[in-house]
Amino acid sequence: MTATAQPLTEPRRATAPPGGRRPRRRATEARWGLFMIAPLGLGLAVFYLWPMLQTFYFGFTEWGPFGDSTWTGLDNYRRLLTDGKVWAALRNSLAYTGLVLLGVPLALVFAVLLDQRKLRGRGLFRTLYFLPVVTMPSAVALLWQYLYNGDFGLVNQALATVGVAGPSWASDPGTAMFALAAIGVWMGFGYNLVILMAGLQTVPRQLYEAAAIDGAGTVRQFVSVTVPMISPTVFFVSVITVINGLQMFDLVYLMMPPGSPALPATQTIVHLFYQKSFVQNDPGYGAAIAVLLFVVVGLLTVLQFRLQRRWVHRG
């Protein structure tokens, strides 16, 4: 009598029951994720979200001399629509932003020049160009006040060597805005340069080699290869430049004292907000001005995102 062999069967794999380990693991990961982002989220809520909500609320109130407030509805916004100083300050902010935007293509050209591998001392040049970004605005203002001085400033002394009599750049209403914009370009140049140079590292070198084989020169390669490939980075830098330009305050505050003849031609919307809120003690109206700035920044950002579909190349 012989024993029959039993057929070999594959052992069954254990399956996790519903509500078993995998869902519990996901819940644990979710709790840890919330725990890790809680400090940042709390900071954003306390220092950004809550003040922003308070600003919106204060725009509908009027404050007394002892800190008491009363609800006034849309009175501040009706006053804002008929206030010529508000619209003049907004025009100045837009003009300053438009002038500072000219620094973006300038930074792109210098980024391409510094990206050349044969260039010596690239690290030194990057450091020197980035120094204005980390310099205190008060030090920048003092430096440029000396350079722009109409009597002994270095700018006018340089012009005098070629027979040109320069004006008082920072106190002449006709030149003060251009003087401030030049400082703004100088201060943001290093930041734009670093971002654009990082974008240049993503451009495949094979594209330049193929363009060179087709007979494209340096300028043609810049226009047909570099600019399209780096356009998302240029778009990012442009958005940041517009937002920072509309929020410009420190240069006007430090270089245009009260009573300066150039103050009406250079006062920005943020400087006017400061004047109304803290100097004239009208925080309700100042909050309405801040809301106006928020709306303008939002509209211009949306407009930039709409227009980027026409010139930004992805992929």
Solvent accessible surface area in square Angstrom, and as a share of the most:
residue,aa,sasa,rsa
1,M,245,1.09
2,T,123,0.72
3,A,106,0.82
4,T,115,0.67
5,A,99,0.77
6,Q,145,0.65
7,P,108,0.68
8,L,182,0.91
9,T,115,0.67
10,E,155,0.70
11,P,115,0.72
12,R,237,0.87
13,R,215,0.78
14,A,107,0.83
15,T,120,0.69
16,A,69,0.54
17,P,88,0.55
18,P,139,0.87
19,G,53,0.51
20,G,6,0.06
21,R,193,0.70
22,R,162,0.59
23,P,66,0.41
24,R,144,0.52
25,R,165,0.60
26,R,159,0.58
27,A,43,0.33
28,T,54,0.31
29,E,100,0.45
30,A,59,0.46
31,R,151,0.55
32,W,153,0.54
33,G,34,0.33
34,L,116,0.58
35,F,133,0.55
36,M,134,0.60
37,I,104,0.53
38,A,51,0.40
39,P,96,0.61
40,L,121,0.60
41,G,36,0.34
42,L,119,0.59
43,G,24,0.23
44,L,86,0.43
45,A,40,0.31
46,V,73,0.42
47,F,147,0.61
48,Y,152,0.58
49,L,90,0.45
50,W,144,0.51
51,P,52,0.33
52,M,72,0.32
53,L,92,0.46
54,Q,64,0.28
55,T,40,0.23
56,F,67,0.28
57,Y,110,0.42
58,F,53,0.22
59,G,0,0.00
60,F,56,0.23
61,T,1,0.00
62,E,99,0.45
63,W,73,0.25
64,G,23,0.22
65,P,111,0.70
66,F,192,0.80
67,G,47,0.45
68,D,86,0.45
69,S,49,0.31
70,T,83,0.48
71,W,160,0.56
72,T,32,0.18
73,G,17,0.16
74,L,95,0.47
75,D,71,0.37
76,N,12,0.06
77,Y,44,0.17
78,R,143,0.52
79,R,106,0.39
80,L,6,0.03
81,L,117,0.58
82,T,118,0.69
83,D,26,0.14
84,G,52,0.50
85,K,128,0.54
86,V,0,0.00
87,W,79,0.28
88,A,31,0.24
89,A,2,0.01
90,L,17,0.08
91,R,154,0.56
92,N,21,0.11
93,S,0,0.00
94,L,75,0.37
95,A,49,0.38
96,Y,10,0.04
97,T,6,0.04
98,G,37,0.36
99,L,44,0.22
100,V,18,0.10
101,L,56,0.28
102,L,116,0.58
103,G,3,0.03
104,V,7,0.04
105,P,72,0.45
106,L,81,0.40
107,A,0,0.00
108,L,14,0.07
109,V,69,0.39
110,F,65,0.27
111,A,0,0.00
112,V,30,0.17
113,L,99,0.49
114,L,10,0.05
115,D,14,0.07
116,Q,91,0.41
117,R,177,0.65
118,K,193,0.82
119,L,65,0.32
120,R,218,0.80
121,G,41,0.39
122,R,69,0.25
123,G,47,0.45
124,L,112,0.56
125,F,79,0.33
126,R,88,0.32
127,T,77,0.45
128,L,94,0.47
129,Y,61,0.23
130,F,66,0.28
131,L,88,0.44
132,P,10,0.06
133,V,52,0.30
134,V,100,0.57
135,T,49,0.29
136,M,132,0.59
137,P,41,0.26
138,S,53,0.34
139,A,48,0.37
140,V,1,0.01
141,A,2,0.02
142,L,122,0.61
143,L,82,0.41
144,W,38,0.13
145,Q,65,0.29
146,Y,104,0.39
147,L,31,0.16
148,Y,15,0.06
149,N,46,0.24
150,G,27,0.26
151,D,133,0.69
152,F,105,0.44
153,G,0,0.00
154,L,88,0.44
155,V,46,0.26
156,N,13,0.07
157,Q,91,0.41
158,A,62,0.48
159,L,51,0.25
160,A,65,0.51
161,T,115,0.67
162,V,110,0.63
163,G,71,0.68
164,V,74,0.42
165,A,102,0.79
166,G,20,0.19
167,P,46,0.29
168,S,49,0.32
169,W,59,0.21
170,A,17,0.13
171,S,48,0.31
172,D,48,0.25
173,P,69,0.44
174,G,54,0.52
175,T,29,0.17
176,A,0,0.00
177,M,19,0.08
178,F,126,0.53
179,A,4,0.03
180,L,0,0.00
181,A,6,0.05
182,A,47,0.36
183,I,0,0.00
184,G,9,0.08
185,V,31,0.18
186,W,88,0.31
187,M,40,0.18
188,G,27,0.26
189,F,20,0.08
190,G,0,0.00
191,Y,77,0.29
192,N,14,0.07
193,L,1,0.01
194,V,64,0.37
195,I,45,0.23
196,L,0,0.00
197,M,10,0.05
198,A,60,0.47
199,G,9,0.08
200,L,8,0.04
201,Q,106,0.47
202,T,102,0.59
203,V,7,0.04
204,P,57,0.36
205,R,89,0.33
206,Q,125,0.55
207,L,68,0.34
208,Y,41,0.16
209,E,104,0.47
210,A,51,0.40
211,A,15,0.12
212,A,57,0.44
213,I,147,0.75
214,D,125,0.65
215,G,66,0.63
216,A,23,0.18
217,G,42,0.40
218,T,114,0.66
219,V,116,0.66
220,R,150,0.55
221,Q,34,0.15
222,F,50,0.21
223,V,80,0.46
224,S,53,0.34
225,V,17,0.10
226,T,4,0.02
227,V,54,0.31
228,P,33,0.21
229,M,70,0.31
230,I,1,0.01
231,S,2,0.01
232,P,38,0.24
233,T,27,0.16
234,V,21,0.12
235,F,16,0.07
236,F,92,0.39
237,V,0,0.00
238,S,16,0.10
239,V,15,0.09
240,I,48,0.25
241,T,10,0.06
242,V,9,0.05
243,I,44,0.22
244,N,90,0.46
245,G,3,0.03
246,L,0,0.00
247,Q,93,0.41
248,M,15,0.06
249,F,52,0.22
250,D,47,0.24
251,L,2,0.01
252,V,0,0.00
253,Y,102,0.39
254,L,65,0.32
255,M,8,0.03
256,M,2,0.01
257,P,73,0.46
258,P,118,0.74
259,G,76,0.73
260,S,16,0.10
261,P,91,0.57
262,A,0,0.00
263,L,27,0.13
264,P,99,0.62
265,A,34,0.26
266,T,0,0.00
267,Q,25,0.11
268,T,1,0.00
269,I,1,0.00
270,V,28,0.16
271,H,3,0.02
272,L,4,0.02
273,F,58,0.24
274,Y,56,0.21
275,Q,31,0.14
276,K,17,0.07
277,S,10,0.07
278,F,141,0.59
279,V,88,0.50
280,Q,100,0.44
281,N,89,0.46
282,D,29,0.15
283,P,35,0.22
284,G,0,0.00
285,Y,0,0.00
286,G,0,0.00
287,A,5,0.04
288,A,0,0.00
289,I,1,0.00
290,A,26,0.20
291,V,16,0.09
292,L,27,0.13
293,L,26,0.13
294,F,110,0.46
295,V,69,0.40
296,V,20,0.12
297,V,25,0.14
298,G,33,0.31
299,L,118,0.58
300,L,47,0.23
301,T,29,0.17
302,V,86,0.50
303,L,89,0.44
304,Q,34,0.15
305,F,101,0.42
306,R,143,0.52
307,L,75,0.37
308,Q,25,0.11
309,R,171,0.63
310,R,206,0.75
311,W,103,0.36
312,V,14,0.08
313,H,106,0.47
314,R,149,0.54
315,G,113,1.09
